[in-house]
Amino acid sequence: PRVALGAAALPPAALLAVRRHWPDLSGYASAGLAMAAVLVGLGPLGVPADEPVALYAAVAALLVALGGFRTRPPLPVGETARRVAGAVLLTVAVLAVVPAVLTALVAPYGGPPSPWSGRPGAAPDPAALPAGLALTVLALAAVVAGWPGRAGGAGDGSTTEPGPAAPGGAAVPAGTVPAGPAVPGGAAVPGGATVSAGTPTGAAVPADLTPGVAAVPAGSTSGGAGVLVGGGSTVSRGPQGWWSAALTALPFAAAAAPVLLVAAGAPWPVVPAVVLALGVTALLLAALAAPRPLLVPVTAPVGLVLTGSGMLGLLATRAGTLAGLGVLVVTATVVGVAGRRAEVRLAGTLVAVAAATALAVTAPLAGGLPLRAAAFSVLAVAALTLAVAAALAGRWHPTAATLDAAAQAVALVGLLLTGGSLRHAAAVCVLWGAAVALRLLRRGESAGRRWAFAGIAGGTELLGAWLLLAAGGVAVLEAYTLPAAALALGAGTLALRTRPGLNSWLALGPGLAAGLLPSLVSVLVAPEPQPWRRLLLGAAALAVVLAGASRRWQAPVLLGGGTLTLLAVHELGRGWDLLPRWIFLAVGGLALIGLAATYERRRRDLARLRAAVGRMS
């Protein structure tokens, strides 16, 4: 097979010669090249010899690509056979190298590394060398296949436009007009103006010199803007063709690097570090480079796969893990700041937050600290995210809102990392409540967002207070309910002042219920007498009724009055067994007599009371 492979290098040269001197025979030559390349590339499959089929197929694919180098359209009939042969050889070569690529990406040192299991050993792997060479050859074949053609070959980014030839053989793109006196080496335009073959970069011919004529692009020269082809046509070449060729070769080159390093026995962490560097470079190229065809569809998947593989390999040691996460934080931050598209910047910012959170968790663990110690470093990441969101809120509102939500999520992660330690969790809650309270002070925030931040800050501080009470073993019910009630009443009172249409039930009802009902239930249900709780609850309910009546608020009057009524019934029930029965009968009889004597007046008083309560807000 090796002799046949060497002999197969002759058909491409013969094909190029035939195409140059005998264009009519180029189709036959292309078909012959395709047949010879397929036979040689697939030869190891039918020959009882231990030859690397991937390398043979890759070299044959390269020869096929060389046979079509800079093909001029229209394509001859034999070109179809050549392209089909190239696709077949490419498929065979790729399938043959897949195991070696997967091994190099997932287990370059003998197996997937366990986190922080130690530096793995390395040894040369000669079996991976043919696959690495095959990938390198495929990358070269991709460059040759995507090389800009002489007349707008596929994927070269060039355009063919009709136009006159300038004296001296210089090409004149569409946009120059042959009318008027010509200057040697230049093209004439109406009115005697000329575009010379040496027009400096930056000069342009306007499109409105004559109707229906396109403009000569600024920054081009007539000597380099096009190439004269048959029929007076010109081909304008831009960088698109070179980009297409490079992007086509990128996956093969990126896969070849780790395979060749594994074949050479590169020590740890060379392989994962190189793979990670290639991955982040591809991602930066996808995010920062100017939009081009195939740029994102090629670089983004390649970058993601290589970045994941590199991080997997660096997990073997603590230092490698921290270094990899640091690289991810820097890369994502660059994308979040300098990305060309808004969604790319948003994605980069969120990845930066996630990577920074992972780094904040990993760093204390790598230093031998317990997991709950990482809660405070994670909380620092959340606070930094909240500060960045506040800085971007005025100019980049969608990203700022997303960062605010991400900061809350990171703070929740920090709370969960406390691992059941009530004091650590309380400290996290108190610190985060203070940070959110500072966030709502930024100028320009809408009222809705301020209310949201205030609610989060107050709720977090309340949770911190509850956790501290629980950690201290405090069992008094009001120690938990009164702070919540005070917070709710404060927010409700402020809402009544700022929102005239709000009624007292929505503004004050939740706070009053939180303050009165738990204590009332405890008094009614608990077997202990709780005299001080009954006394203080009655006094608080009376104060609530008086305050509501003075402010003409319905909710305090009814909730406080209902609490007083239930307390009175409870006291009567407790005194039933303590006093003689005739006392209750006497009091009841006197009450009935008084009510009957003043029945009409009491009815009017009750009606006025109902009307007064109904008029309350």
C-alpha positions as CSV (number, residue, x, y, z in Angstrom):
1,P,0.0,0.0,0.0
2,R,2.8,2.4,0.7
3,V,4.1,2.0,-2.9
4,A,0.6,2.6,-4.3
5,L,0.2,5.6,-2.0
6,G,3.5,7.1,-3.4
7,A,2.4,6.4,-6.9
8,A,-1.0,8.1,-6.2
9,A,0.8,11.4,-5.9
10,L,1.4,11.5,-9.6
11,P,-2.3,11.9,-10.8
12,P,-2.8,15.3,-9.2
13,A,0.2,16.7,-11.0
14,A,-0.9,15.2,-14.2
15,L,-4.4,16.5,-13.7
16,L,-3.1,20.1,-13.2
17,A,-1.1,19.8,-16.4
18,V,-4.0,18.4,-18.4
19,R,-6.2,21.2,-17.1
20,R,-3.7,23.8,-18.1
21,H,-2.8,22.5,-21.6
22,W,-5.8,20.3,-22.6
23,P,-8.9,21.6,-20.9
24,D,-11.2,19.3,-22.8
25,L,-9.6,16.2,-21.1
26,S,-9.8,17.6,-17.5
27,G,-13.0,15.7,-16.8
28,Y,-11.4,12.3,-17.7
29,A,-8.3,13.2,-15.7
30,S,-10.5,14.1,-12.6
31,A,-12.4,10.8,-12.9
32,G,-9.1,8.8,-13.1
33,L,-7.7,10.7,-10.1
34,A,-10.9,9.9,-8.1
35,M,-10.6,6.2,-8.9
36,A,-6.9,5.9,-8.1
37,A,-7.3,7.8,-4.8
38,V,-10.2,5.7,-3.6
39,L,-8.3,2.5,-4.4
40,V,-5.2,3.7,-2.6
41,G,-7.0,5.3,0.4
42,L,-9.1,2.2,1.0
43,G,-6.4,-0.3,0.2
44,P,-5.4,-1.2,3.8
45,L,-9.0,-2.4,4.3
46,G,-8.4,-5.2,1.7
47,V,-4.7,-5.9,2.2
48,P,-3.6,-8.3,5.0
49,A,-1.2,-5.8,6.5
50,D,-1.2,-3.8,9.6
51,E,-1.4,-0.4,7.9
52,P,-3.2,2.7,9.4
53,V,-6.3,3.1,7.2
54,A,-6.9,6.6,8.7
55,L,-3.5,7.9,7.4
56,Y,-4.0,6.3,4.0
57,A,-7.5,7.7,3.6
58,A,-6.3,11.2,4.8
59,V,-3.4,11.3,2.3
60,A,-5.6,10.1,-0.5
61,A,-8.2,12.8,0.4
62,L,-5.4,15.4,0.3
63,L,-4.4,14.2,-3.2
64,V,-8.0,14.5,-4.3
65,A,-8.1,18.1,-2.9
66,L,-4.8,18.9,-4.7
67,G,-6.4,17.7,-7.9
68,G,-9.1,20.3,-7.6
69,F,-6.9,23.1,-6.4
70,R,-8.2,26.5,-7.5
71,T,-10.8,24.9,-9.9
72,R,-12.3,27.3,-12.4
73,P,-16.1,27.1,-12.8
74,P,-18.0,25.8,-14.6
75,L,-17.0,22.4,-13.2
76,P,-16.3,19.6,-15.7
77,V,-18.2,16.3,-15.5
78,G,-15.3,14.5,-13.8
79,E,-15.2,16.9,-10.9
80,T,-18.4,15.3,-9.5
81,A,-16.6,12.0,-9.3
82,R,-13.6,13.6,-7.7
83,R,-15.7,15.3,-5.0
84,V,-17.6,12.1,-4.2
85,A,-14.3,10.3,-3.8
86,G,-13.1,13.0,-1.5
87,A,-16.2,12.8,0.7
88,V,-15.9,9.0,0.9
89,L,-12.2,9.2,1.9
90,L,-12.9,11.9,4.4
91,T,-15.7,9.9,6.0
92,V,-13.4,6.8,6.3
93,A,-10.6,8.8,7.8
94,V,-12.7,10.6,10.3
95,L,-14.4,7.3,11.5
96,A,-10.9,5.7,11.8
97,V,-9.5,8.5,14.1
98,V,-12.6,8.9,16.3
99,P,-11.4,6.4,19.0
100,A,-8.0,8.1,19.2
101,V,-9.6,11.5,19.5
102,L,-12.0,10.4,22.2
103,T,-9.1,8.9,24.2
104,A,-7.0,12.0,23.9
105,L,-9.9,14.3,25.0
106,V,-11.3,12.1,27.8
107,A,-8.5,9.9,29.0
108,P,-5.2,11.1,27.8
109,Y,-3.3,9.5,30.7
110,G,-4.9,6.1,30.9
111,G,-8.4,6.8,32.3
112,P,-10.7,9.7,33.2
113,P,-9.1,11.5,36.2
114,S,-10.8,11.5,39.6
115,P,-11.0,14.9,41.2
116,W,-7.9,15.7,43.1
117,S,-6.5,12.1,42.7
118,G,-3.0,13.4,42.1
119,R,-0.7,14.0,39.1
120,P,-1.2,11.1,36.6
121,G,1.7,9.4,34.9
122,A,2.4,9.7,31.2
123,A,4.0,7.4,28.6
124,P,4.4,7.7,24.8
125,D,1.6,6.0,22.8
126,P,2.9,5.1,19.3
127,A,-0.6,3.8,18.3
128,A,-1.9,7.4,18.4
129,L,0.7,8.8,16.0
130,P,-1.0,7.6,12.8
131,A,-4.3,9.2,13.9
132,G,-2.6,12.5,14.8
133,L,-0.8,12.6,11.4
134,A,-4.1,11.7,9.7
135,L,-5.8,14.6,11.3
136,T,-3.0,16.9,10.4
137,V,-3.2,15.8,6.8
138,L,-7.0,16.3,6.8
139,A,-6.5,19.8,8.1
140,L,-4.1,20.5,5.2
141,A,-6.6,18.9,2.8
142,A,-9.4,21.2,4.1
143,V,-7.2,24.3,3.6
144,V,-6.5,23.1,0.0
145,A,-10.1,22.4,-0.7
146,G,-11.3,25.7,0.6
147,W,-8.5,27.8,-1.0
148,P,-9.9,30.8,-2.9
149,G,-10.3,29.8,-6.6
150,R,-9.4,31.9,-9.5
151,A,-13.0,32.6,-10.5
152,G,-15.2,32.5,-7.5
153,G,-14.7,28.8,-6.5
154,A,-17.0,27.5,-3.9
155,G,-16.5,29.0,-0.6
156,D,-13.9,31.5,-1.6
157,G,-15.9,34.6,-1.0
158,S,-14.9,36.1,-4.4
159,T,-17.3,37.6,-6.9
160,T,-17.2,37.7,-10.7
161,E,-18.4,40.9,-12.3
162,P,-18.5,42.0,-15.9
163,G,-16.3,45.0,-16.6
164,P,-14.0,46.4,-19.2
165,A,-10.3,45.8,-19.2
166,A,-8.1,48.8,-18.5
167,P,-5.0,49.5,-20.7
168,G,-2.0,47.6,-19.5
169,G,-4.1,44.5,-18.6
170,A,-5.4,45.9,-15.2
171,A,-8.8,44.7,-14.2
172,V,-11.5,47.2,-13.9
173,P,-14.3,46.2,-11.5
174,A,-17.9,47.1,-12.1
175,G,-18.3,50.7,-11.2
176,T,-15.7,52.2,-13.6
177,V,-16.9,53.5,-17.0
178,P,-14.8,53.3,-20.1
179,A,-16.1,56.5,-21.4
180,G,-13.7,59.4,-21.6
181,P,-10.0,59.6,-22.2
182,A,-8.0,56.8,-20.9
183,V,-4.8,57.1,-19.0
184,P,-2.2,54.3,-19.5
185,G,-2.5,51.8,-16.7
186,G,-5.8,53.2,-15.6
187,A,-9.5,53.0,-16.5
188,A,-11.4,56.0,-17.8
189,V,-14.6,57.4,-16.2
190,P,-17.1,60.0,-17.4
191,G,-15.9,63.6,-17.5
192,G,-12.3,62.6,-18.1
193,A,-11.7,61.3,-14.6
194,T,-9.6,58.1,-14.4
195,V,-8.9,55.4,-12.0
196,S,-5.3,54.4,-12.5
197,A,-3.8,51.0,-11.8
198,G,-1.9,52.5,-8.9
199,T,-4.8,54.3,-7.3
200,P,-3.9,54.4,-3.6
201,T,-5.8,52.5,-1.0
202,G,-8.8,54.5,0.2
203,A,-9.7,56.1,-3.1
204,A,-13.2,55.4,-4.4
205,V,-15.2,56.1,-7.5
206,P,-18.8,57.2,-6.6
207,A,-21.6,55.1,-7.9
208,D,-23.5,58.2,-9.2
209,L,-20.9,59.1,-11.9
210,T,-23.3,57.5,-14.3
211,P,-26.7,55.8,-13.9
212,G,-26.7,52.1,-13.4
213,V,-23.0,51.9,-12.6
214,A,-21.8,50.5,-9.2
215,A,-19.2,52.2,-7.2
216,V,-15.6,51.1,-6.9
217,P,-15.1,50.2,-3.3
218,A,-12.9,52.5,-1.2
219,G,-9.7,50.9,0.0
220,S,-9.1,49.0,-3.3
221,T,-6.7,49.4,-6.1
222,S,-7.3,48.5,-9.7
223,G,-4.2,46.5,-9.8
224,G,-5.3,44.3,-6.8
225,A,-9.0,44.6,-6.7
226,G,-9.6,42.0,-9.5
227,V,-8.1,39.6,-11.9
228,L,-9.0,39.8,-15.6
229,V,-10.6,36.6,-16.9
230,G,-12.1,35.6,-20.2
231,G,-14.8,37.9,-21.6
232,G,-13.6,40.9,-19.7
233,S,-14.8,39.6,-16.3
234,T,-13.1,40.4,-13.1
235,V,-12.9,38.5,-9.8
236,S,-12.8,40.5,-6.6
237,R,-11.0,38.7,-3.8
238,G,-11.6,39.4,-0.1
239,P,-10.5,37.7,3.0
240,Q,-13.7,35.6,3.1
241,G,-12.0,32.7,1.2
242,W,-9.1,32.5,3.6
243,W,-11.4,32.5,6.5
244,S,-13.5,29.7,5.0
245,A,-10.5,27.6,4.4
246,A,-9.1,28.1,7.9
247,L,-12.5,27.4,9.6
248,T,-12.9,24.2,7.6
249,A,-9.5,23.0,8.8
250,L,-10.0,24.1,12.4
251,P,-11.8,21.0,13.8
252,F,-9.1,18.7,12.3
253,A,-6.2,20.8,13.6
254,A,-7.8,21.1,17.0
255,A,-8.3,17.4,17.3
256,A,-4.8,16.7,16.0
257,A,-3.1,18.6,18.8
258,P,-4.1,16.5,21.8
259,V,-3.7,13.2,19.8
260,L,-0.1,14.1,18.8
261,L,0.7,15.2,22.4
262,V,-0.6,11.8,23.7
263,A,1.5,10.0,21.0
264,A,4.6,12.0,22.2
265,G,3.9,11.1,25.8
266,A,3.5,14.8,27.0
267,P,3.5,14.9,30.8
268,W,0.5,16.2,32.8
269,P,-0.8,19.0,32.6
270,V,0.5,19.7,29.0
271,V,-2.4,17.9,27.2
272,P,-5.3,19.4,29.3
273,A,-3.7,22.8,29.4
274,V,-3.2,22.9,25.6
275,V,-6.7,21.6,25.0
276,L,-8.2,24.2,27.4
277,A,-6.1,27.0,25.7
278,L,-7.4,25.9,22.3
279,G,-10.9,25.8,23.5
280,V,-11.0,29.2,25.1
281,T,-9.3,30.7,22.0
282,A,-12.0,29.2,19.8
283,L,-14.7,30.6,22.0
284,L,-13.1,34.0,22.1
285,L,-12.9,33.9,18.3
286,A,-16.6,33.1,18.1
287,A,-17.6,35.9,20.4
288,L,-15.2,38.7,19.4
289,A,-14.5,38.2,15.7
290,A,-16.5,40.0,13.0
291,P,-19.5,37.9,11.8
292,R,-18.5,35.5,9.0
293,P,-20.1,32.5,7.5
294,L,-19.2,29.3,9.3
295,L,-17.5,31.2,12.1
296,V,-19.9,30.5,15.0
297,P,-21.1,27.1,13.8
298,V,-17.5,25.8,13.7
299,T,-15.7,27.6,16.5
300,A,-18.5,27.4,19.1
301,P,-18.8,23.6,19.2
302,V,-15.1,23.1,18.9
303,G,-14.5,25.6,21.7
304,L,-17.1,24.0,24.0
305,V,-15.8,20.5,23.5
306,L,-12.2,21.4,24.0
307,T,-12.9,23.6,27.0
308,G,-14.8,20.8,28.7
309,S,-12.1,18.3,27.9
310,G,-9.4,20.6,29.3
311,M,-11.3,21.3,32.5
312,L,-11.9,17.5,33.0
313,G,-8.1,16.8,32.6
314,L,-7.2,19.6,35.1
315,L,-9.4,18.2,37.8
316,A,-6.6,15.8,38.8
317,T,-5.0,18.2,41.2
318,R,-6.2,21.1,43.3
319,A,-3.9,23.6,41.6
320,G,-5.0,22.5,38.2
321,T,-8.6,22.9,39.1
322,L,-8.1,26.4,40.5
323,A,-6.1,27.4,37.4
324,G,-8.7,26.1,35.0
325,L,-11.5,27.8,36.8
326,G,-9.5,31.0,36.8
327,V,-9.0,30.8,33.0
328,L,-12.8,30.3,32.6
329,V,-13.6,33.3,34.8
330,V,-11.2,35.5,32.7
331,T,-12.4,34.2,29.4
332,A,-16.1,34.6,30.2
333,T,-15.5,38.1,31.6
334,V,-13.8,39.1,28.4
335,V,-16.8,37.7,26.4
336,G,-19.2,39.5,28.7
337,V,-17.5,42.8,28.2
338,A,-16.4,42.7,24.6
339,G,-18.8,40.3,22.9
340,R,-20.2,41.6,19.6
341,R,-23.8,40.6,20.2
342,A,-26.0,41.3,23.2
343,E,-27.0,37.7,23.8
344,V,-23.3,36.7,23.6
345,R,-22.4,39.3,26.2
346,L,-25.2,38.1,28.4
347,A,-24.2,34.4,28.1
348,G,-20.5,35.4,28.9
349,T,-21.6,37.3,31.9
350,L,-23.6,34.4,33.3
351,V,-20.8,31.9,32.6
352,A,-18.4,34.3,34.4
353,V,-20.7,34.3,37.5
354,A,-21.1,30.5,37.4
355,A,-17.3,30.0,37.1
356,A,-16.5,32.5,39.8
357,T,-19.0,30.7,42.1
358,A,-17.3,27.4,41.4
359,L,-13.9,29.0,42.1
360,A,-15.3,30.4,45.3
361,V,-16.4,27.0,46.4
362,T,-13.3,25.2,45.3
363,A,-10.7,27.5,46.8
364,P,-11.6,27.0,50.5
365,L,-12.0,23.2,49.9
366,A,-8.5,23.1,48.3
367,G,-7.2,24.9,51.4
368,G,-8.6,22.2,53.7
369,L,-11.5,24.4,55.1
370,P,-14.9,22.9,55.8
371,L,-17.7,23.4,53.2
372,R,-19.5,26.0,55.3
373,A,-16.5,28.3,55.1
374,A,-17.1,28.5,51.3
375,A,-20.4,30.1,52.0
376,F,-18.8,33.5,52.7
377,S,-16.6,33.4,49.6
378,V,-19.7,32.5,47.5
379,L,-21.5,35.4,49.2
380,A,-18.7,37.7,48.1
381,V,-19.2,36.6,44.5
382,A,-22.9,37.4,44.9
383,A,-22.2,40.8,46.3
384,L,-19.8,41.5,43.4
385,T,-22.4,40.4,40.9
386,L,-25.0,42.7,42.6
387,A,-22.5,45.6,42.4
388,V,-21.9,45.0,38.7
389,A,-25.6,44.8,38.1
390,A,-26.1,48.2,39.8
391,A,-23.3,49.7,37.7
392,L,-24.9,48.4,34.5
393,A,-28.5,49.2,35.4
394,G,-28.6,52.6,33.7
395,R,-27.0,51.5,30.4
396,W,-27.6,47.8,30.0
397,H,-30.9,47.1,31.7
398,P,-31.6,43.5,30.4
399,T,-28.2,42.3,31.5
400,A,-28.5,44.2,34.8
401,A,-31.9,42.6,35.6
402,T,-30.4,39.2,34.8
403,L,-27.4,39.8,37.0
404,D,-29.6,40.8,39.9
405,A,-31.4,37.5,39.6
406,A,-28.1,35.6,39.3
407,A,-26.8,37.4,42.4
408,Q,-29.8,36.2,44.4
409,A,-29.3,32.6,43.1
410,V,-25.6,32.7,44.1
411,A,-26.5,34.0,47.5
412,L,-29.0,31.1,47.9
413,V,-26.2,28.7,47.0
414,G,-24.1,30.3,49.7
415,L,-26.9,29.8,52.2
416,L,-27.2,26.2,51.3
417,L,-23.5,25.6,51.7
418,T,-23.7,26.4,55.4
419,G,-24.7,22.8,55.8
420,G,-27.1,23.1,58.7
421,S,-25.0,25.4,60.8
422,L,-27.6,27.9,62.1
423,R,-25.1,30.6,63.1
424,H,-23.3,30.5,59.8
425,A,-26.6,30.6,57.9
426,A,-27.8,33.6,60.1
427,A,-24.6,35.4,59.3
428,V,-25.0,34.8,55.6
429,C,-28.6,36.1,55.7
430,V,-27.7,39.2,57.7
431,L,-24.9,40.1,55.4
432,W,-26.9,39.5,52.2
433,G,-29.8,41.6,53.5
434,A,-27.5,44.5,54.1
435,A,-26.0,44.1,50.6
436,V,-29.5,44.1,49.0
437,A,-30.5,47.1,51.1
438,L,-27.6,49.0,49.7
439,R,-28.6,47.9,46.1
440,L,-32.0,49.6,46.3
441,L,-30.4,52.9,47.1
442,R,-29.1,53.4,43.6
443,R,-30.5,56.4,41.8
444,G,-32.9,55.8,38.9
445,E,-34.4,52.6,40.1
446,S,-38.1,52.2,39.5
447,A,-40.5,51.9,42.4
448,G,-41.3,48.3,41.6
449,R,-37.7,47.3,41.7
450,R,-37.2,49.2,44.9
451,W,-40.1,47.4,46.5
452,A,-38.7,44.1,45.3
453,F,-35.2,44.8,46.7
454,A,-36.8,46.0,50.0
455,G,-38.8,42.8,50.3
456,I,-35.8,40.6,49.7
457,A,-33.6,42.6,52.1
458,G,-36.3,42.6,54.9
459,G,-37.1,38.9,54.4
460,T,-33.5,37.9,54.5
461,E,-32.8,39.9,57.7
462,L,-35.9,38.4,59.3
463,L,-34.7,34.9,58.3
464,G,-31.3,35.7,59.8
465,A,-33.0,36.8,63.1
466,W,-35.0,33.7,63.3
467,L,-31.9,31.5,62.7
468,L,-30.1,33.3,65.5
469,L,-33.0,32.8,67.8
470,A,-33.1,29.1,66.9
471,A,-29.4,28.8,67.4
472,G,-29.7,30.3,70.9
473,G,-32.5,28.0,71.8
474,V,-35.2,30.8,72.2
475,A,-38.6,29.2,72.5
476,V,-40.8,32.3,73.1
477,L,-43.3,32.5,70.2
478,E,-43.4,36.3,70.0
479,A,-39.7,36.4,69.5
480,Y,-40.3,35.0,66.0
481,T,-43.7,36.5,65.2
482,L,-43.2,40.1,66.3
483,P,-40.2,40.9,64.0
484,A,-42.1,39.6,61.1
485,A,-45.2,41.6,62.1
486,A,-43.2,44.7,62.5
487,L,-41.6,44.3,59.1
488,A,-44.9,43.7,57.4
489,L,-46.6,46.6,59.2
490,G,-43.8,49.0,58.3
491,A,-44.0,48.0,54.7
492,G,-47.8,48.3,54.8
493,T,-47.8,51.8,56.4
494,L,-45.3,53.0,53.8
495,A,-47.5,51.6,51.1
496,L,-50.6,53.4,52.4
497,R,-48.7,56.7,52.2
498,T,-47.4,56.2,48.7
499,R,-50.4,54.4,47.1
500,P,-53.6,56.3,47.9
501,G,-55.9,53.6,46.4
502,L,-54.7,50.8,48.7
503,N,-57.0,49.7,51.5
504,S,-56.0,48.8,55.0
505,W,-56.7,45.0,54.6
506,L,-54.0,44.7,51.9
507,A,-51.6,47.0,53.6
508,L,-51.9,46.2,57.3
509,G,-53.8,42.9,57.4
510,P,-50.8,40.5,56.9
511,G,-48.8,42.3,59.6
512,L,-51.6,42.4,62.1
513,A,-52.4,38.8,61.5
514,A,-48.7,37.8,62.0
515,G,-48.6,39.7,65.3
516,L,-52.0,38.8,66.8
517,L,-53.1,35.4,65.6
518,P,-50.1,33.2,66.7
519,S,-50.3,34.5,70.2
520,L,-54.1,34.2,70.2
521,V,-53.9,30.6,69.1
522,S,-51.3,29.9,71.8
523,V,-53.6,31.4,74.4
524,L,-56.7,29.5,73.3
525,V,-55.0,26.1,72.7
526,A,-52.1,25.8,75.1
527,P,-52.8,24.1,78.5
528,E,-50.7,26.5,80.4
529,P,-52.5,29.6,81.9
530,Q,-50.0,32.1,80.4
531,P,-51.4,35.1,82.3
532,W,-48.8,37.6,81.0
533,R,-49.4,36.6,77.4
534,R,-53.1,37.0,77.8
535,L,-52.7,40.4,79.4
536,L,-50.2,41.7,76.9
537,L,-52.2,40.3,74.0
538,G,-55.4,42.0,75.2
539,A,-53.5,45.3,75.7
540,A,-52.0,45.1,72.2
541,A,-55.4,44.3,70.6
542,L,-57.0,47.3,72.4
543,A,-54.2,49.5,71.2
544,V,-54.7,48.2,67.7
545,V,-58.4,49.0,67.8
546,L,-57.8,52.5,69.1
547,A,-55.2,53.2,66.5
548,G,-57.4,51.9,63.7
549,A,-60.3,54.0,64.9
550,S,-58.3,57.1,65.1
551,R,-57.0,56.6,61.5
552,R,-60.3,55.2,60.3
553,W,-58.7,52.0,59.1
554,Q,-61.0,49.0,59.0
555,A,-58.5,46.2,59.3
556,P,-57.1,47.1,62.7
557,V,-60.5,47.8,64.2
558,L,-61.9,44.4,63.1
559,L,-58.9,42.3,63.7
560,G,-58.2,43.9,67.1
561,G,-61.9,43.8,68.0
562,G,-62.1,40.1,67.0
563,T,-59.0,39.3,69.1
564,L,-60.5,41.1,72.2
565,T,-63.8,39.3,71.8
566,L,-62.2,35.9,71.6
567,L,-60.0,36.7,74.6
568,A,-63.1,37.8,76.6
569,V,-64.9,34.6,75.8
570,H,-61.8,32.7,76.8
571,E,-61.6,34.5,80.1
572,L,-65.2,33.8,80.8
573,G,-64.6,30.1,80.1
574,R,-61.6,30.1,82.5
575,G,-63.7,31.8,85.2
576,W,-66.7,29.5,84.9
577,D,-65.3,27.0,87.4
578,L,-63.8,29.7,89.6
579,L,-66.9,31.7,90.5
580,P,-70.3,30.7,91.8
581,R,-72.9,29.9,89.1
582,W,-75.4,32.5,90.4
583,I,-73.0,35.3,89.6
584,F,-73.1,34.5,85.9
585,L,-76.9,34.2,86.0
586,A,-77.2,37.5,87.7
587,V,-74.9,39.3,85.3
588,G,-76.7,37.7,82.3
589,G,-80.1,38.7,83.7
590,L,-79.0,42.3,84.4
591,A,-77.6,42.5,80.8
592,L,-80.9,41.3,79.3
593,I,-82.9,43.8,81.4
594,G,-80.7,46.7,80.4
595,L,-80.8,45.6,76.7
596,A,-84.6,45.4,76.8
597,A,-84.9,48.8,78.4
598,T,-82.7,50.5,75.8
599,Y,-83.4,48.2,72.8
600,E,-84.3,51.0,70.3
601,R,-81.3,53.1,71.3
602,R,-79.0,50.0,71.0
603,R,-80.3,49.3,67.6
604,R,-79.5,52.8,66.5
605,D,-76.1,52.6,68.1
606,L,-75.4,49.3,66.3
607,A,-76.5,50.8,62.9
608,R,-74.2,53.8,63.4
609,L,-71.3,51.5,64.3
610,R,-71.9,49.4,61.2
611,A,-72.0,52.5,59.1
612,A,-68.9,53.9,60.7
613,V,-67.0,50.7,60.2
614,G,-68.2,50.5,56.6
615,R,-66.9,54.0,55.9
616,M,-63.4,53.0,57.1
617,S,-60.8,52.3,54.5
